[in-house]
Amino acid sequence: MEKMIVVVFDDEPKARDAFRALSQLDAAGDISVYAEAVIRKNQNGSVTIEQSSNVFPMGTVEGTAIGALVGLLGDMPVTGAAGGAMVGSLADLDRAGVNMEFLEEVSSKLKPGKWAVVSDISEEVSTSMDQQMKAFGGHVFRVPWQNVEDKQNAREMATLQTDIKKLEKEEKAEARAEKRAEIHSKAEDLRDKLHNRLEQAKLRSEERKKEFEAKLKYLEGKMANTRGNVKTAIESRVKDLRKKAEPTQKVEVQTT
């Protein structure tokens, strides 16, 4: 199962030791690490990436789920609680694969001066990682990768379509030309908004596809050079990724 992991530490050496330990767990087949970063929480609340690695073709973590999560953690109040308010955009949360509850939990521990390891992984059981991280004095936070944007977009686009249909009926029923023009203009504005939402959804879908392809390529490369239980574990992760890569239900747009 794909998960986003944040492990908070009191100091830099422990965080860097944990970073290396995750790579070792990956090599042993206990987990598969797609991207990871060592980060530092600054006194002003911002977050700095001090070390990173990933399997994605862009070469840095900035355009990945890790980069989005680090950015969101830097946007969180120093107090560690957003009071339920949205920090960052829905697209940022979706790209990070987490929800606000997870951000608030992590931020409650990731105080200024603290360090953390952030990772995008696949794992079946958490025992090996938790034992390693706790041995370094780490506080582990994990959440299954979540798609928070598609469901929200689907709801909003369905609402827009409903509103457009209502305006179209009002326009047809309206006898006054001036009023019809006003209603038509409102409907056109909603159609433009709906079109923009769809375009954004398509772009994010393309980004996700590239991420899945990079992860699959990495796992398939490892699978070709392993055997036994390690190979079986990686095969399971490949199946899980392919299932998640299946296209989501599309929202049809009516513009007339």
C-alpha positions in Angstrom: 0.0 0.0 0.0 1.2 3.5 -0.9 1.8 5.6 2.2 3.2 9.0 3.1 5.5 8.9 6.1 6.9 11.6 8.3 9.3 10.8 11.2 10.2 13.6 13.5 13.5 13.8 15.3 15.2 16.1 17.8 18.4 16.5 15.9 20.1 16.2 12.5 22.3 13.1 13.1 19.3 11.0 14.0 17.4 12.2 11.0 20.2 11.4 8.6 20.7 7.9 10.2 17.0 7.3 9.7 17.3 8.4 6.0 19.9 5.8 5.4 18.0 3.2 7.3 15.0 3.6 5.0 17.2 3.0 2.0 18.5 -0.1 3.7 14.9 -1.3 4.3 14.2 -0.7 0.6 17.2 -2.7 -0.4 16.0 -5.6 1.8 12.6 -5.5 0.2 10.8 -4.6 3.5 9.5 -1.4 1.9 9.8 0.4 -1.4 11.0 4.0 -1.2 10.1 6.2 -4.1 11.2 9.5 -2.6 12.6 10.7 0.7 14.0 13.8 2.2 15.6 15.1 5.4 14.0 18.4 6.4 14.6 21.0 9.0 12.0 23.2 10.7 13.3 26.7 10.9 12.7 29.1 13.7 10.4 31.2 11.5 8.3 28.2 10.7 9.6 27.6 7.2 11.0 24.2 6.2 14.3 23.5 4.4 15.1 20.3 2.5 18.6 19.3 3.6 19.0 15.9 1.8 16.8 14.1 -0.7 16.6 11.2 -3.2 13.9 9.9 -5.5 13.1 7.7 -8.5 11.3 10.3 -10.5 12.7 11.7 -13.8 12.5 15.3 -12.7 15.7 14.8 -10.7 14.5 16.7 -7.5 11.7 16.1 -5.0 10.2 19.6 -5.5 7.6 18.4 -8.1 6.7 15.2 -6.2 4.4 14.3 -3.4 7.3 14.9 -1.0 7.9 18.3 -2.3 4.2 19.2 -1.9 4.1 17.8 1.6 7.2 19.7 2.6 5.7 22.9 1.2 2.5 22.3 3.2 4.4 21.7 6.4 6.2 25.0 5.9 2.8 26.7 5.5 1.4 25.3 8.7 1.4 27.7 11.7 4.3 27.3 14.2 1.6 26.3 16.8 1.0 23.2 14.7 -2.7 23.6 14.4 -4.7 25.3 11.6 -8.0 25.1 13.4 -9.5 23.2 10.6 -8.7 25.9 8.0 -7.4 24.9 4.7 -3.6 25.6 4.5 -2.4 25.6 0.9 -4.6 24.6 -2.1 -6.6 21.5 -2.7 -4.2 20.6 -5.5 -1.2 20.8 -3.0 -3.0 18.4 -0.6 -3.8 16.1 -3.5 -0.3 16.1 -4.8 1.0 15.4 -1.3 -1.5 12.5 -0.9 -2.5 13.6 2.6 -5.3 15.4 4.4 -5.4 18.3 6.9 -5.7 16.0 9.9 -2.4 14.4 9.0 -0.7 17.8 8.5 -1.9 19.0 11.9 -0.7 15.8 13.7 2.8 16.1 12.1 3.0 19.8 12.8 2.1 19.3 16.5 5.5 17.5 16.8 7.6 19.2 14.1 8.4 22.3 16.1 11.1 24.9 15.1 14.5 23.3 15.6 13.2 19.8 14.9 14.2 17.6 12.0 12.2 15.0 10.1 12.4 12.4 7.4 9.6 12.6 4.8 9.1 9.6 2.5 6.8 8.3 -0.2 6.7 4.5 0.1 4.9 1.3 -0.3 4.7 -1.1 2.6 2.5 -4.0 3.7 3.4 -4.0 7.4 4.9 -1.3 9.5 6.8 -3.3 12.1 10.3 -3.1 10.5 10.2 0.6 9.9 8.7 1.5 13.2 11.3 -0.5 15.1 14.1 1.2 13.2 12.7 4.7 13.5 12.0 4.4 17.2 15.5 3.1 17.8 16.7 6.5 16.5 14.2 8.3 18.7 11.8 9.1 15.9 8.1 9.9 16.2 6.4 8.1 13.3 3.4 9.5 11.4 1.9 7.6 8.4 -1.2 7.9 6.3 -2.3 5.8 3.3 -1.9 7.9 0.1 -5.1 9.7 -0.5 -6.7 11.3 -3.6 -8.4 14.3 -2.0 -8.8 16.4 -5.2 -10.8 14.1 -7.6 -13.8 13.6 -5.2 -14.0 17.3 -4.4 -13.7 18.3 -8.0 -16.4 15.7 -9.0 -18.8 17.2 -6.5 -18.0 20.8 -7.5 -18.3 20.0 -11.2 -21.6 18.2 -10.7 -22.9 21.3 -8.8 -21.8 23.5 -11.6 -23.6 21.4 -14.2 -26.8 21.5 -12.1 -26.5 25.3 -11.8 -25.9 25.6 -15.6 -29.0 23.5 -16.4 -31.1 25.7 -14.1 -29.9 28.8 -15.7 -30.6 27.3 -19.2 -34.2 26.6 -18.2 -34.6 30.1 -16.8 -33.2 31.6 -20.0 -35.7 29.7 -22.2 -38.6 30.6 -19.9 -37.7 34.3 -19.7 -39.6 36.6 -22.1 -37.6 39.7 -21.6 -34.6 40.0 -23.9 -32.5 41.9 -21.4 -33.1 39.4 -18.6 -32.3 36.5 -21.0 -29.0 38.1 -21.8 -28.2 38.5 -18.1 -29.0 34.8 -17.4 -27.1 33.7 -20.5 -24.0 35.6 -19.3 -24.2 33.9 -15.9 -24.4 30.5 -17.5 -21.4 31.3 -19.7 -19.4 32.2 -16.7 -20.2 28.9 -15.1 -19.4 27.0 -18.3 -16.0 28.7 -18.3 -15.4 27.8 -14.7 -16.4 24.2 -15.4 -14.1 24.1 -18.4 -11.2 25.3 -16.3 -11.8 22.7 -13.6 -11.8 20.0 -16.2 -8.5 21.2 -17.7 -6.9 21.3 -14.2 -8.2 17.8 -13.5 -6.7 16.6 -16.8 -3.3 18.1 -16.0 -3.3 16.5 -12.6 -4.3 13.2 -14.1 -1.3 13.4 -16.5 1.0 14.2 -13.6 -0.2 11.2 -11.7 0.2 9.0 -14.6 3.9 10.0 -14.9 4.4 9.4 -11.2 2.9 5.9 -11.4 4.9 5.1 -14.5 8.1 6.1 -12.7 7.2 4.0 -9.6 6.3 1.0 -11.7 9.6 1.3 -13.7 11.5 1.4 -10.5 9.7 -1.6 -9.0 9.9 -3.7 -12.2 13.6 -3.0 -12.3 14.1 -4.3 -8.8 11.8 -7.2 -9.4 14.0 -8.4 -12.2 17.0 -8.7 -9.9 15.3 -10.3 -6.9 13.8 -13.6 -5.9 11.9 -15.3 -3.1 9.9 -13.3 -0.6 11.4 -10.0 -1.7 10.2 -10.6 -5.3 6.8 -11.6 -4.0 6.5 -8.4 -2.0 7.5 -6.2 -4.9 5.1 -8.0 -7.2 2.3 -7.2 -4.7 3.3 -3.5 -4.8 3.3 -3.5 -8.6 -0.3 -4.9 -8.6 -1.4 -2.3 -6.1 0.1 0.6 -8.1 -1.5 -0.7 -11.3 -4.8 -0.8 -9.6 -4.5 2.8 -8.4 -3.4 3.8 -11.9 -6.7 2.8 -13.4 -8.5 5.9 -14.8 -11.1 7.4 -12.6 -14.7 8.1 -13.7 -14.9 11.1 -16.0 -17.4 13.9 -15.6 -19.2 14.7 -18.9 -19.6 18.3 -19.6 -22.7 19.8 -21.4 -22.2 23.2 -22.8 -25.4 23.7 -24.6 
